[in-house]
Amino acid sequence: MELELMLDVKKIRKDFPILNRTVNGKPLIYFDNAATSQTPKQVIDVIVDYYSNYNANIHRGVHTLSQEATDAYEQARIKIQKHFNAKHPYEIIYTAGTTDSINLVASGFSSLLKKGDEILVSALEHHSNIVPWQMLSERTGAILKVIPMNEDGDLILSEFDDLLNNKTKLVFVNHISNALGTINPIEYMIEKAHAIGAAVLVDGAQSCPHLKPDVQALDVDFYVCSAHKICGPTGVGMLYGKEEWLNKLPPYQGGGEMIAEVTFEKTTYAGLPHKYEAGTPNVSGGIAFGAALDYMNSIGFDAIAKYEHELLEYATEQLKQIEGLKIYGTAKEKTSVISFNVSSIHPYDIGTILDKMGIAVRTGHHCAQPIMDFYKIPGTIRASFMFYNTKEEIDTFITALKKAVMMLS
Amino acid sequence: MTIEEVQNEIIEEFAMFEDWEERYQYMIDLGKSLPIIEEQYKTEDNIIKGCQSKVWVHANLQEDKINFTADSDAIITKGIIAILIRAFSNQHPKAILDANTEFIDKIGLKEHLSPTRANGLVSMIKQLKLYAIAYQTQLN
């Protein structure tokens, strides 16, 4: 209760226009935040302002609009740099999102890996952090190995230690699992990987909405995330890379903006960050990404984490009361994501009935089929909370869920 | 009965329900009570993957009419299958090809047949029509 006051959730909810709408005649309860977060008017306003007042192509115009747009875009890069505590603004590369960032790095490593090299990927990964590495190993002949997990959804670190050897060149792990909410011990994994000379990419898609990563303190080589999960717009994200790595990897896509000099014989590439930013970027998206971080920081990540943890514990307790309900992912360290099934009812059926009552949850395999195979289930129902959700919403959700179970049993 | 007559009959039945709960409860009951496919036909070949729920379809020709059987691992999907099978089974291939699924809209279940819905039903209807094309060719 105290924490709720600290956060003033009532006031916060007024920032999100979408939370006022109804679905199937019922007030919307949005518990699909791990898929995408909602957007506050502070961020929407920034996008509207951009298109209303200074829409222009950046980095190449001498006119006022272009200058203003370029300034705002580069200011946002500095906001992102400061938020993640990168050493330099040019270590922040704008991308189309987490998947794009991962593909950029995977593509870059094609020229650095050779046959027999090893890549480690965690068993908790989203498809976007499995498929690009499979493609990379197909291209290079490098071998993809999997760090296994236990029944609780924790990675088995002793197995990770055993997998590391002098052939290991890259380790990929998500900071937080999208399907189970497990917070992975990335500090430990980064240290161990560095000890044998491997680089580490951490997928922060699910962590950035809930905590504030410090890339220098982590000493991580690459860190990636999407703006749309942090109250920003879709279609924009970032790649943090250590300067030395970004200089080492070749450019990802060719085009305008990423060149220093072009003749038909040879092109000299631009320096960082432009080397990786070919073509006209998502200007409004980048600026709004910065605004989203401003918004989240104005609330404060400590308060967010504490409040969301309270929501998680409250919901977990309530769910456990339901007969036949099984929660998947019971790791000690987890964020406000609960994946579950009730008896043998198909998640799709429960999701459909909940939608009828205005409640948005995710159902299915959450693009993490290997995890579902591990538990031998077709999928789960996933409820994920953000700081604008409330205990009252959880109460309504529990009542609705009980009703759905009754109808379907 | 023609497909249209069966569809009108279903529309009349659904008109008796007062709210979504009654409609869904009816579909769930339909889904539960109908053994709509024989186990031997629930093969990989007959499966339509809809990302979230799976649908199996089997067809055979009896004289000049097609009999469909189908199933799903999700009960609501299965309920809608039961309704679709009732409308399209035991009909001439040509009638199946000419028929539409607008009645689903009229009984308040439109959202389940949206092409973006990941439940396999849209692919299932396509499959019913493909069977109809195949058997139509055979009959000619």
Chai-1 contact restraints between the chains, C-beta under 6 A:
chainA,res_idxA,chainB,res_idxB,connection_type,confidence,min_distance_angstrom,max_distance_angstrom,comment,restraint_id
A,H346,B,D73,contact,1.0,0.0,6.0,A-B,restraint_1
A,H346,B,A74,contact,1.0,0.0,6.0,A-B,restraint_2
A,Y348,B,Q52,contact,1.0,0.0,6.0,A-B,restraint_3
A,Y348,B,S53,contact,1.0,0.0,6.0,A-B,restraint_4
A,Y348,B,A74,contact,1.0,0.0,6.0,A-B,restraint_5
A,D349,B,A74,contact,1.0,0.0,6.0,A-B,restraint_6
A,D349,B,I75,contact,1.0,0.0,6.0,A-B,restraint_7
A,D349,B,I76,contact,1.0,0.0,6.0,A-B,restraint_8
A,T352,B,I76,contact,1.0,0.0,6.0,A-B,restraint_9
A,K356,B,W20,contact,1.0,0.0,6.0,A-B,restraint_10
A,G364,B,Q52,contact,1.0,0.0,6.0,A-B,restraint_11
A,M407,B,Q25,contact,1.0,0.0,6.0,A-B,restraint_12
